[in-house]
Amino acid sequence: MIYPPLPLDRDLRGYHGAEPNISWPNGAQLAVSIVVNIEEGAELSIAAGDASNEFIYEAVERVEGSRDLCMESHYAYGTRRGWARIRSALKSSGVTATLNACGRSLYHSPWIASEAAADGHEISSHGWRWERQVNMPEAEERQVIARAVAAITTAAGTPPVGWHTRSATSVNTRRLLLEHGGFLYDSNAYDDDTPYMVSEAGREIVVLPYAFDTNDMRFQPGGGFIQGDDFARYCMAAFDRLYAEGESGPRMLSIGLHLRIIGRPARIGGLEKLLEHMARHKGVWFASRRQIAEAWREGLGLSPWMPRPSLSPFNP
């Protein structure tokens, strides 16, 4: 017997040949979004008062009941050395990026926000701590959003307008972002190479899909990247394909970076090689995610985005 399937509230079709007739600014063929994830100091740590320690890194090992000084040191490498190398690579290439920052990270390392802002980069929100929100009670998630916004606003001087939870969101996350009223875009999707809109309760948000394949996280065990050139070659292949597809429809490439990963001396050259390859092509728009989201709204004929009053309380 064949049972009828349950109703599915997922869009498995996407644009499916009905590409929106939208052009990137100045006729660019491809939008490239460089995302620098700032998580150091926001990883779970007993030293920070958290109930447990983070255990996922290049060596996966749990330390329970005590401070994990080894893991703390691994993460500190990102702020001590990795950020400076990544910042230099972006500056040398003239690339505008988005810092996807945890609020607690910038609370402990506010100079990163200052330096990024001085370089013209956007600072978006990666939550308060580097944690999943999938089973988080709604009241707690509201507080997480408020704390992240407050910390980033203090460090950067302006509030974040984008959000990206560590991997798994809750079923409430996007609704809460819309209720908050201060978010232009949401990066909690991995289902397309083109932005799209979603709406709820009369409010809309731009969804800018992110990617885990064109991401330096694949240097971690089992991820497939070993040499810096592995990262460069894979991301260059993605760029070449999307650049070609950009002749017939709007495409966006997301490149994910982490201070403690690509910032290592044997890997940073892979990022530099990738940036050089992309810069050699005409019609490439290196843009912050905010710029891409604003351009998408404009291409759809929507009015310029402005923050809206919260529909419900958000208290840090």
PyMOL commands that set and color helices and strands:
alter all, ss='L'
color gray80, all
select helices_A, chain A and resi 25-27+46-48+69-93+103-108+110-118+138-156+173-180+216-219+228-245+259-262+268-279+289-299
alter helices_A, ss='H'
color red, helices_A
select strands_A, chain A and resi 30-38+97-101+122-125+162-163+185-186+196-200+203-207+252-258+284-286
alter strands_A, ss='S'
color yellow, strands_A
deselect
rebuild
show_as cartoon
